[in-house]
Amino acid sequence: MIRYLVKRVLLAILSLVAVSIITFILFFAVPTSPAYVMCGKQCDAHAIAQTEQRLGLDKPTYVQYGEFMKGLVAGRSYGTGELAVKCPAPCLGFSFRTNEPVTDIIGRTLPVTVSIVVGATVLQLVLGVGLGMISALRRGTAFDKAAVGVSLVGASMQIYFFGPILLLLFVYTMHLLPNPGYTSPFDDPGQWFVQMLLPWVTLGFLNSAIFARLSRAQMLETLSEDFVRTARAKGLTKWKVYGRHALRAAITPIVTTAGLYFGASLGGAVITETVFGVNGLGRTAVQAVNDLNLPVVMATVLLAAFFIILLNIVVDMLYSVIDPRVRLS
């Protein structure tokens, strides 16, 4: 297990380095210079050249990449003299649009995305997996048909359609909830909950339809396995057969899908944040693309890759705990 974990961590580091190289190359493939973005349209070629020299953008690409990687570990400074800006480790770059370290931007927006994703993930797993499992155990009944219909409707709907409907009903018509926003749960847990409720319900309900269909299909397949029939033949109770044996075998693909969804969503729930006007990581990344704020784009790409790789490792570790048939090699 330890050997496997060390191997996966090393591969994860290599993957992140590869992603950083690709994003860094794309950074310099953009024709608009960051110095031009920072200096503005009123600057001439001489002023732009001075800005590039002050920020170190006139150095060779490999030198700038080395300084970027050094900043991740030990921090770095942007500019010289009195205009120098210190960026402590892990330094993900410097925003030429807002004149601040990218880590400050990430520090403001990441908690918003984490709040949305964690709450929506809990809702979609409880609702989706629960509905799918019960539907499989009651196959062919009215409940099963209703659950399949609801999951089909949920899987067919889109966030940009379902979200505004909830806003119209609960915020602007019935005035039951405030406008979605973000308040730190450490400052006001109640306000944080009510402001996050609509994004949770929107993202959680629509994704729960996918988990309901997946868990139902997996449970039906598992119930037809020989070991389930053997457990029934031994006289085990229904709940031991379903809970201890069938559920444990059926849940492995669900954990895989949930891990991928969670990791990808942490990289930015773009549509959800845009629909509800919440300034999270995804909305910040879209705005950075529109503004040519390339250091922020690079940071969000790296952060999204980190979350996806991390959740893949966590899911692989959970396999051996959930399903004893799985052996890590």
N, C-alpha and C positions, 0 to 999 in steps of 0.2 A: 504493500500500500504506500509506504513512504517513498520507495523508489519510483513508483508510478506518479505520485504527486510531484516529486522533484522534476521528473521528465516533463510533465504537463506545464509546470511553472516555467521551465526553460523554454519550451515551445511557445508559451504565451508571450514571454519577453521578446523572442525572435519575431513573433507575429506583430507585436506592437512596434518594434523597430522598423519592420517592413512597411507597416501602415504609415509611420512617421516619415519615412523616406518618400513614399508615394505622394503624401499630402504636401511635403516640402517641395517636391518637384513641381506639383501642380500650382503651388504658391507662386513660383517664379515663371510658370507658363502663362499666367495672366498678364496681358499687355499693360495694364494700368499699374504704375509703380505705387507702392505704399507711401512713398515720400510725396507723390502728387496728391494722394488722398489726404494726407496729413496737412500738406502745405496749402492746398486749395487752388482754385482756378486762377487766382490773381498772381500766382508765383510764375516767374519765368524759368527758363532752363537752368540758369545759374543758381537760383534759389532752391530748385528741386535737387540739384547736384549737391549743394551744401547740406540739405536735409538728409540725403542718402548717406553722405559721409558722416554726419553726426550720429545717425542711427546704425551705422555699420553695414548699410545695405550695398555699399560699393565694393565690399569684399567678395572673393570667390564664393560660389555656392557651397562648396564642401566646407569652407571655413565657417560660414554662417550656420550650416547644419551642425557642425561640431559645437559651436557656441550655444545653439538651441538645446542640444542634448545635455551640455554641461549645465545649462540653466535649470533643467529638470531635476538635477541632482544637487547642485550647489548654489543655484540662483545666479543672477547676472545683473548688470546695469545697462540701461539704454541711454545713449547720449554721453556727452562729455561735459566736464566743468560744472557750472552751476545748474545747467539744464539736465544733468544726469538724473535718471529715475532708477531707483533700486527696485528690483523684482526678486523677492525671496523665493527659495525653492519650496515646492516645485513650480518653476516659472514656465508657464505655457505660452509666453509671448507678451507682446505689448500692443494694445489696441490703438491704432493710429487715428481712429475716428473719435474715440472718447478720451484719449490721452490717459489711459490707466492700464495697469496690468490685467491680462486676461483672467488671471486667477481671481481677481476681485469680481469680475463679471460672473464667472462660474460660481463663486461663493454666494452671489445673490440669487441666481436663477436655479441652481441645482436643487436646493431644498424645496422649491415649488414643484419641480418635476417629480422628485422623490415622493412628496406628499400625494400627488395625483396617482402615481403609478402604484404605490404600496396599497392605498385604499382601494383602487380599482381592482388590483390583483386579488386581494382578499375577497372582495365581492364576487368577482367572476369565478373564482375557484369554489367558494361555498355554494353559490347559486348554480353554476354550471355543472360541477362534478356531482353535487347532491341531486340535482334534477336528472342528470343522465343515469346515475346509478339506480335511483328509484324507478325510473322509466324502464330500465333493463330488467329489473326484478319483477315488474308488473307488465311485461311485454304483452301487447295485444289488448290491454284494457283501455278504458276511456282516458285514464290519466296518461298512459303512454302516448296515445294519439294526440292529446292536447299538448303534451310536452314536446313532441316532435314538431307540431305546428308552431308553437311559440319559438322554438329554437330556429326553425326555418325562417320565420319572420325576422328574428333578431339577426341572423346571419346575412339576410338580404338588405337590411337597413344600413345607412352610413351615418358617421358621426356628424357630418355637416348638415344632415337632415334631422336626425333625432335630437341633437343638442339644442338647436334653435327652438324646436317645439317645446322642450322642457323649460327653456328660458321664457318663452311666451306665456306658458301656463303658470309656472310657479313663481316667477319673478315679476313680470309685467302685468299679468292679469289678476291672479289671486293674491299676490304680494305676500306669499308665505315664506319666501327665502330672499336673502339679500343678493345683490350681484356677486357672481363668483369673483374671488380675489384670493390673496394670500396674506394670512396673519400667522406669525410663528406660533406653533402649538405650545411653546414654552411661555409665550406672553399671554395668550388668551385661547385656551383649548376649545372653548365653546364657539367662539367666532371662527376659528380655524376649521372646525367641523362643519358648520353651516355653509361656509364659503366654498368648501371643497366638495360638498354633497352632490351637487349637480354634475361636476366632472366625473366623480366616482361612479354615479349611477349611469351616466352616458357610456363611458368607456367600459365599465364593468358589465353592464347588461349586454351590450353588443358582443363583447368577447366571450361572455358566458355561454352564448349560443353555440360557439365553436367548441367549447369544452363540454357542453352537454351532449352534442352529437358524438364527439370523440369518446367520451367516457361511456356512453350507452353502447357504442359499437364494440369497445374493448371489453366491457363487462359481458356482453352477449357471447363474444368469442371465448372468453375465459370460462364461462359457465358450461360450455360444451367440452371442455378439456377432461381428460381421464382422471386427473387428480381430484377434480371437483366431484365427479361421480364416486370416486373411492371414498372421499370424505363423507359423502352422503350415505354410502353403504355401511360405513363404520358407525352410523347412528348419531353423528354430531348434530348439534342443533343448527337450525337455519342460519342464525346470526353468526355462529362460529364458522360455518361453511362460507358464508358470504363475506364476513368481516375479516376473518383471520387468513383465509386461503384465497378466495376469488379476488377480493379487492386488492390485496397485496400484489397479486400477479398482474392485474389489469391496470394498475396505476402508473407503471413505469413509463409508457409513452406519454401519459398525461403530465408527468413531472418534466419530461423532456420539452414538451410543447410550452409548458408554463415557464420553464427557465428561459427559453428562447424569447418568448413574449416579454418577460420581465426585463431581460437584458436589453432587448431592442427598444423597449419603451423608456428605459432609463436614459437612453441616448437622446430622447426627445419625443414627447407625445405631441407632435407638431400640430395635427389637426385639432385635437382636443384643446390645446392651449390657445390656438387661434380663434376657435369658435367661441370660447368663453372669455377671451381677452385677458388671459393669465400669462404673465411674462415669465415663462419657464425656459428651460434649456432649448427645447425645440423651436419655439417662437424666436428666441434670440439667434439661433443658427440661421433661420430663414431671413431675419432682418439683416444679419451679417452678410449673407449672400447678396441681398439687394443693395447694401451699402458698400460692397467690396471690402468689407472688414475682414481681410484674409486671415490674420492671426486668430480671430475668434472662430472662423470656420475650421481652421486646422485644429484648434483645441477641442471643439465639439466632436469632430471626426475621431480624434484620438480617444476622447472620453467614451464615445459610443462603442468603439472597438474594445476598449478596456472592459466595459460592462458586459459585453457579449462574451468575450473570452473568459472572464471571471465566472459568469453564470454557467458556462459550459463545463468548467472544471468542477463547480459545486454540484451540478447535476450528475456528472460522472461519479463523484464521490458518494452521492446518495443512492446510486444504483445498487451497490453491494449491501446497503442497509435495508432498502425496500424489498429487493428481490434476491433471495439467497441463491438462485440459479446463476446469477451474474457473478463472474469472477474476473477481477481486474488482472491484466497481465502486462 
